[in-house]
Amino acid sequence: MEVASAVRIPSPEPRKRDRSPSETGPSKRLRGGSKKQGENEPLRERTGQPQRETAREPGQETRTPKQDEDERFKMFQAAFSARKPLLDDSKTRAGGAYIPPARLRAMQAAITDKTSPEFQRMAWEALKKSIQGMINKCNTANIKSIVPELFGENLIRGRGLFCRAIMKAQGASLPFTPIYAAMVAIVNTKIPTVGDLLCRRLVVQFRKAFKRNDKAVAVSSSTFLSHLVNQQVVHEVLIAQILLLLLHKPTDDSVEIACGIVKEVGQFLEEFNGAIANAIFDQLRSILHEAGIDKRTQYMIEVLFEIRKNKYKDNPSIDKDLDLVEEEDQILHRIGLDDEINVEDGLNVFKVDPEFQENEEKYRRLKAEILGNGDDDSDEDDEGDTDDSEDDEEDAAERELEVKDQTNADLVNLRRTIYLTLKSSSGFEEACHKLMRINLPAGQEPELPSMIIECASQERTYEKFYGLIAERFCKLNRLWMELFEADFAKYYDTIHRYENNRLRIIAQLFSHLLTTDAIGWHVLSTIRLNEEDTTSSSRIFIKILFEELAQSLGTKKLVERLKDDILQPSLAGIFPTDDQRNTRFSINFFTAIGMGVLTEGMREYLKNNAPKPAALPPPESESDTESVSSYSSYSSYSSSSRSRSHSPQRRRLPSRSASRSRSPAPRRRGRDASESPSRSPTPPPRRRRRSTTRSPTPPRRRRRSTTPLPSPPPRRRRYSSSRSPTPPPRRRRYDTDSRSRSPAPRRRRNSSSVSASPAPRRGERK
């Protein structure tokens, strides 16, 4: 592996040479002055030192300059030979001396054993500097190009270095926190261990900062965690625990930190977990009302409520340029604030790896899988069978990983792709073009029409955008038309599961397809309009469907279309003619929705082809026989009365008695003024009703009426004639009843229930 960065190597420690007193040069004070003999005299006098004279001994020879030079060279050799062993400065905190890249490559090439500690240390230093450099130069514009370069480094070995570097960079520049969170989110999708380690270290860092009252560190770590929640790297329960901890015993600093967190993560909580957002804002409201904090902090809470009122317009959870991770690729970590967390500090320092080569090879394969290329084989030996062996290994790995997917992950991904394609298209033509390029797996074709209908039903109102897409697909291929026709039957059978708004939109979508002949009208054979086979939801669906058809086609054209002979078998369930009850139900339904013009055929059927009604039920026939028998009794009585007297008044009496006998008895007992004129146009019947109220009970009258009364009839006739001309024949008829013993007692009961004659009371008075 080639290390493409500068690394410091051990440098020799500077040492002072050991000099003899005779070989030492002039002192610092003497170095500044002149080296001549005459100029040094006053300086020796000031110091008070006696002047040292170098007198030559008698036997000493004079030394030449060449001899002095040789002796000095020998002293240098002795000094360097007695030097102590050098220290390895790469193990120190400074990291060693700087080495130019060219010299570093030469040193790496000189190392033949790549598993040696020296080579691993050089690779470790290069990895650290490379990760730090890429994090430092990352921004919104180049993040898409930086992340592939980052995956080029061994992030599994250097995950501790990555976490430490990105936490240090984020703490130094808080405005760049969304960028670092987006970078972590991308790395987390491919290497989840990196995201998990970073979240754990941030939680521990926040704990320590909270205990130490370190506001700066607490703000940086909580802000980083907030953006990781927005990127769905860590679960929102963690941020809820942090907020509740800060607001449990509120201070100015804790409330300020909490307000900053809510600004960053508030929109996400409102959309995905409203209960947490409501609890946090309730706590802030109570803190604001208690007024136990500074005015500045109170103003921050008020500003936060205003931001919430504006729906976080200026504080979005994720910037559009940083929304780089698909939802299905996100890996969520659940970490609690009170959990026992291991931050793995040992990953920050260098350790010799006995399996260095094997681990590097594993990461090389992982990098090729992530980046989608295999161009990193330049450092390997180019043997003839290398490619074949690699292909065999990949095939074996694929066979091992070939498992059956029981989680429907592919189906979820397909639906998500269709949904995002629909939402990201500006027009229906663009959407159709993109959807046609999607590779649908075999057997998954019905998902496309279903997703189009579901996306349309999720809108607030019907959008013609989805109807045009469905129409285009139906007219492109007969396969899509058959799938939409099958969906019509499926949605009609399950329409009771949808709320009214979604039900209305689905009906409008299928109405558009029927209007444009994108699907056949024979799909209406699914509908059976009767009381047993319909529900309230299905009737609403039918109502909206036909209203939209009438609005799009016009009532006249719709009637002509429905009268088509080819469609009559399919419309037999909507306009039934097999049962009168179903026919009347359909007629009433279309009349109620204002489309009675569609029911003319059913009305003609009821008028011409309906079967005759059945005979009257037995209770009605029994009542008729009773009336006939009563009428026969009255007729027999009238004939007997005519045999005795032939006055015209008596001839009219049987008709009155018959009319009274046919009317029900309870009405005769009542005092309804509207019914008395129907019985007789003359007022005497009213007098008789009043007399019945004064007279005693009917049984006593019947007992007195059975005894013959010879003398009273003339008086009664005179009295009755003064009042009304009609009562005398009735009185005589009663007398004849008492004498002849004809079946008048039954009539007498009926007549007494209607109106009692005043004759018996007059007989009592006498």
C-alpha positions, 0 to 999 in steps of 0.5 A: 500500500502506497502512503501518499502523505508526508510523515515525520521520521526520527531526527537526531537529537542535537548535542553539545560537544565536550571541549577541554578548557584549553580548547574552549574559545573566548567567552561571550563577553570576549566574542563581542570584543576584539581578539587582539592582544592590546585590545584585551588588556583593559577587559582583563583589568576590569574583571580583576583576573590575573593575566595568564601567560602561556610560557613554553616549557624547555623541552616542548616542541612547537606544534604546527597547524596541520597537527592541530587539525588532525588532533581536532578531527580525532576528538570529533570522531571520539565524540560521535562514536560515544553517542547515545542511541537515538529516540524514536520521535514518531512515538512522541507527541510531536510526531517526528520530523517532516519528510518530503513526499518524494523522500517518503516514497523512497523510504516506503519502497525501501521497506520490503516487509509491509507487516512491520511496525514501521510500515504500519506506523507510517500508514497510520500517520498517513491515514490520520492526516488524510482524514483530517485534510478531507474533513477540513476542506469539506463544504456544501459544494464539494461534499459529493466529491469528498465523500468518495475520496473519504471511502478511499481511506480505510475508515474501519481501521481509522474510525476512531480517527474519523470521529475525533477529527470530525468532532474537533472540526464541528466544535471549532465551527458550529455553522458547518454542523449540517455539512458534517452531519450529512457526511456522517449520514452518508458514511453511516449508510455504508459503514454503520459502525462509524456512525454508531461510534460517533453517536456514542462519543457525542452522548458521553461528551454531552454528559461530561459537559453537563456535569462540568457546566461546560456550556460551549462543549454542551452546545456543540455536542447537542447541536451535532446530535440534533442534526444527526437526528434530522439525518436519521442517524440517531433516534429522536428519543435521545434528543427528547431525553436531552431536552427534558434533562435541560428543562427539568431544573431550568437555568438561563444556560440550560434553557438557552441550550434547549432553545437552540436544540429545538430550533434545529430539530423542531421541524423534524419532531413536529412531522415525525413525533408530535407528542415529543414536540408538544411535551417540550413546548408545554414545558417551555410554556410553563417555564415562561409563565413562572418567570424564574429566568432572565428577560433575555431567556424569556425572549428566546422562548417567545421567539421559539414559539414564533418560529413554531407558529411560522412552521420553521420556515427559516429553520428547516430540518435539512437543507435541500443541498444536504439531503443526500441519503435516501430514506430506505438507505438510512440506518438508525441507531437507538442510544439512550442518554442513561445507557452504559456506553463504551467510547472505545478510546483505544481506536485513537492511538496506533496499535500494531495489527498482526493481520494488517495485510488481510484487513487491508484486503478486506477493506479494498473489496468493501471499497470496490463494492461501495464505490462500484469500481475495482481499480485498486489492484495496481499495487498487487502482483499481476499474475496470470490467474489473479482475475480468475481467482477473484471472480471465483471468490466473488461468485462464491461470496454471492452464492453464500449471500444468496438468501430469500428476502422475506422482508419485502425490502425490494417491494418497498424500494420499488414503491419508494422509487415510483413515489419519488419519481412522481413527486420529482416530475414537473409534468405528466409527460416527464413522469411517464418518461421516467416511470417507463425507464424503471426496471420492474421485476417480473410479477411486480407490474401491478405496483405501478398502477396501484402507486399512481392511484395511491399517490393521487388519493393522498393529495388534498384534492384531485389533481389531473396530473395523476389522471393524465399519467394513468391515461397515458399508460393505459393507451401505451400498452394493453397490459396497463389498461388491464391492470387499471381495470383490475384496480377498479374492481379491487378499489370498489370492493375495498372502498369502505376502508377509505375516508371520504376525501380519498374515496372522492379522489379515487372516483374522480380518477376512474371517472377520468379514465372512463371519460377518455376511454382509457379503460373499458366501460365493462368495468361497471359490471362490478357494481350491483346497485341494490340495498344488500350489495352496497354500503354507504361508502360504495353509494358515495363512490357511485354518486361521485363517479356518475356525477363526474361522468355527467359533468365531463361528457354531458348528460345527453351523451352519457345517456346515449352511452349508457343505452349502448346495446353492447354495454347492457350486460355490464350495466345490468347491476346498476340498472336492474330489471330482475326484481322490482325491489332492486329496480325501485331502489336504483330509481330512487338512488339516481333520482335522489342524486339528480340524475333521474333521466337515467332511470327512464328504462327502469320506469318503463319496465315497471309500467309495462312489464312488471307482474300484477300485484298479488291478492289482498291478504286475509285480514282485509277479506275478513273485514269486507265480509263483516261489512257485508253481513252488517249491511245485509242485517240492515237491509233485512231490517229496512225491508221489515220496516218498509212492510209496516210503514211506507213513509219516505222518511223510513225509506231513507233511514236504512241508508243512514244506519248502514253508513253509520255501521260501516264507520268505526265505533271509536270515532263515534265516541269522539267529539271530532266536529269534522266527522259528524257532518260526514255521517248526517248533514242534519244537526240531530246526530250532534244532539244524540251524541250529547245525549249519550254523554248524559245517559247512563251506561248502555246495558241499563238502556238496553234493559229498559228498551226491551220492555214495551212502552205503549203510551210514550211514543206519541209524546216522543214523536211530538217532542222530537218533531219540535226539534228535528224531523228525523228522530221519529222513524228511528224511535219507531224502528227501535220499538219495532225491534223490541216487538218483532225480536228481529236481529236488531239487538246487534244493530242496537248495540252498534247504534247505541255506541254511535248515538243513543236515542233520548226516548229511554230517558224520557221514559224514565222521567215518566 
